Amino acid sequence: QVQLVESGGGLVQAGGSLRLACAASGRIFRFYVMGWYRQAPGKQRELVAIIGGGSSTNYADYVKGRFTISRDNAKNTVYLQMNSLKPEDTAVYFCNVQGDRAYWGQGTQVTVSS
């Protein structure tokens, strides 16, 4: 069983930065894909960024150049550095691990004021 706990959300002004962290407990293999998704009110959950076991990354177009995903396999932790935040980035951000099945964290709120 895998459990994910996110941290680092909060309120920030447009143009500011936040760093999210997701600590995984349980059996995590280094080749598991880890990632971040987000869901704004009234919208579907959408991909933000994913990182493979070999640290290959993939970003949604709307965050490219502003967000950076990274992972520390020794700590079973995935990070999301978010720079140049925009009001449209406001959402609940969820951590995800693709193992024997998909695992999700409880989410952390990110609010960007204009």
C-alpha positions as CSV (number, residue, x, y, z in Angstrom):
1,Q,0.0,0.0,0.0
2,V,1.3,3.5,-0.9
3,Q,0.3,6.6,0.9
4,L,1.0,10.1,-0.4
5,V,1.1,13.3,1.6
6,E,1.4,16.7,-0.2
7,S,2.6,19.9,1.4
8,G,3.6,23.4,0.3
9,G,0.4,24.8,-1.0
10,G,-0.9,28.3,0.0
11,L,-1.8,31.8,-1.1
12,V,0.6,33.7,-3.3
13,Q,0.4,36.8,-5.5
14,A,0.6,36.6,-9.3
15,G,4.2,36.3,-10.3
16,G,5.2,34.6,-7.1
17,S,6.5,31.1,-6.5
18,L,5.6,28.0,-4.5
19,R,7.2,24.7,-4.0
20,L,5.1,21.6,-3.5
21,A,6.3,18.4,-2.0
22,C,4.8,14.9,-2.0
23,A,6.2,12.3,0.4
24,A,5.4,8.7,-0.4
25,S,5.3,5.9,2.1
26,G,5.1,2.3,1.4
27,R,6.7,0.3,-1.4
28,I,7.9,2.7,-4.1
29,F,10.0,1.5,-6.9
30,R,12.4,3.9,-8.6
31,F,10.9,3.2,-12.0
32,Y,7.4,4.3,-10.9
33,V,6.2,7.4,-12.7
34,M,5.3,10.2,-10.3
35,G,3.5,13.3,-11.1
36,W,1.3,16.3,-10.3
37,Y,-2.2,17.0,-11.4
38,R,-4.6,19.8,-10.6
39,Q,-8.3,20.5,-10.4
40,A,-9.9,23.9,-10.5
41,P,-13.5,24.4,-9.3
42,G,-15.9,23.2,-11.9
43,K,-13.2,21.7,-14.1
44,Q,-11.8,18.3,-14.7
45,R,-8.5,17.1,-13.1
46,E,-5.7,17.8,-15.5
47,L,-2.1,16.8,-15.9
48,V,0.6,19.3,-14.7
49,A,3.8,17.3,-15.0
50,I,5.2,13.8,-14.6
51,I,8.6,12.4,-14.0
52,G,9.8,8.9,-14.8
53,G,12.2,6.7,-12.9
54,G,15.0,7.8,-15.1
55,S,14.0,11.4,-14.4
56,S,12.6,12.0,-17.8
57,T,9.9,14.7,-17.6
58,N,6.8,15.7,-19.4
59,Y,4.9,19.0,-18.9
60,A,1.6,20.4,-19.8
61,D,1.9,23.2,-22.3
62,Y,0.3,25.7,-19.9
63,V,3.1,25.3,-17.3
64,K,6.2,24.7,-19.6
65,G,9.0,27.1,-18.7
66,R,7.4,28.1,-15.4
67,F,7.1,24.8,-13.4
68,T,9.8,22.2,-12.7
69,I,9.2,18.7,-11.5
70,S,11.9,16.7,-9.7
71,R,12.2,13.7,-7.5
72,D,14.4,12.4,-4.7
73,N,14.3,8.6,-4.9
74,A,16.2,8.2,-1.6
75,K,13.4,10.1,0.1
76,N,10.5,8.8,-2.0
77,T,9.6,12.4,-2.6
78,V,8.5,14.3,-5.7
79,Y,8.6,18.1,-5.9
80,L,7.0,20.8,-8.0
81,Q,8.7,24.1,-8.2
82,M,6.2,26.7,-9.5
83,N,7.4,30.1,-10.7
84,S,5.7,33.0,-12.4
85,L,2.4,31.9,-11.0
86,K,-0.8,33.1,-12.6
87,P,-4.3,33.4,-11.2
88,E,-5.3,30.6,-13.6
89,D,-3.0,28.3,-11.8
90,T,-5.3,28.4,-8.8
91,A,-6.4,24.8,-8.1
92,V,-6.1,21.8,-5.8
93,Y,-2.9,20.1,-6.7
94,F,-2.7,16.3,-6.4
95,C,0.3,14.0,-6.2
96,N,0.1,10.8,-8.2
97,V,2.1,7.6,-8.4
98,Q,1.6,5.0,-11.1
99,G,2.6,1.7,-9.6
100,D,0.6,-1.5,-9.5
101,R,-2.3,0.9,-9.7
102,A,-2.7,4.7,-9.5
103,Y,-2.3,6.2,-6.1
104,W,-3.4,9.8,-5.2
105,G,-2.7,12.2,-2.4
106,Q,-5.4,14.2,-0.6
107,G,-4.5,17.4,-2.5
108,T,-3.1,20.8,-1.5
109,Q,-4.7,24.1,-2.3
110,V,-2.8,26.6,-4.4
111,T,-4.4,30.1,-4.7
112,V,-2.9,32.8,-6.8
113,S,-4.3,36.3,-6.4
114,S,-4.2,38.9,-9.1
